[in-house]
Amino acid sequence: MASITLKAVEKWFGDVQVIKGVDLDINEGEFVIFVGPSGCGKSTLLRMIAGLEETSRGQIMINDRDATAEPPSKRGLAMVFQSYALYPHMSVRDNVGFPLKSAGLPKAEIDAKVDEAARVLKLGDYMDRRPKDLSGGQRQRAAIGRSIVRDPTAFLFDEPLSNLDAALRVEMRYEIAKLHQTLKSTMIYVTHDQVEAMTLADRIVVLEFGKIAQVGSPRELYEKPANLFVAQFIGSPRMNVVNAATAPQVDLPPQATSFGVRPEHITLVKTGSGSIDGTVDVLEYLGADTFVIVSCGAAGQLTVRVNGSTDLSPGDPIGLKFDRENMHRFDAKGLAL
């Protein structure tokens, strides 16, 4: 296992700075996820840790060793990419064992490590198949197996599930979570999907324009976002944010210029008896939940989560009552109060 520390790390492409002084400590055995919108620098930061991108300024420490200038082969890290990068003419067994064969290890040792990887990843029935005969999830497991046999100090995942359909993504999330529990290895994982981040991570690093917006556990980020960006990025559907000037009836501290409330913290009530009134615009029935999208005039459209179904119809007038204990207040700079 590895501890990884980033000290004032920067990345420049010519005159453009894409990573802007990142400081971060990743503990041994921790599962850390970099998340953020496209272009925020999450994949670039991961590639810098791997040694695939040069670090312009700052230090990257691996187990208290300065690895900033080391090539990827010296860092002891294994990277799993979005593309499986399997050799099509080789069997799964040969693909998984290829790094060890290239390193010149004895056949008996290679076979033992490959068999162990197959056991951990439940690939035993597929070891003699070629990649074209596997599903997307099986190919990704084979790619992960190729990393496991190297016994790396840490695993780096760069959006490994983005090529899979919805059902396989759920299945592979489970597989990766179990893999972390089994190996107890340090893992750094990049995704733009905040659901993956919430379900897998010990800690989430939310990136915005090359800077860290907030670091914390999934629960910390969901319940105590540090700013408007994190508040609206974490959570699905996103947090409702209202300009304070458009809802003067809501009691707020004087420095609050906006407030946020999540869909599950709003109750539908009769008009005139809640925090704000509106008109039902759209109903999104999902089985266990229904999302009621309400048009509230100048306050905009607010989304309410209702358990099960509802008898409401588009055009119905409705009141919205905010749970004051779970409201979030933000100042003019977007910082949480």
Buried (B, 14 or more C-beta within 10 A) or exposed (E): BBBBBBBEBBBBEEEEBBBBBBEBEBBBBBBBBBBBBEEBBBBBBBBBBBBBBEBBBBBBBBBEEEBBEBEBEEBBBBBBEBEBEBEEEBBBBBBBBBBBEEEEBEEEEBBBBBBEBBEBBEBEEBBEBBBEEBEBBBBBBBBBBBBBBBEBBBBBBBBBBBBBEEEBBBBBBEBBBEBBEEBEBBBBBBBBBBEBBBBBBBBBBBBBBBBBBBBBEBEBBBEEBBBBBBBBBBBEBBBBBBEBEBBEEBEBEEEBBBBBBBBBBBBBBEBEEBBBBBBBBEBEEEEEBBBBBBBBEEBBEBBBBBEEEBEBEEEBEBBBBBEEEEBBBBBEEBEBE
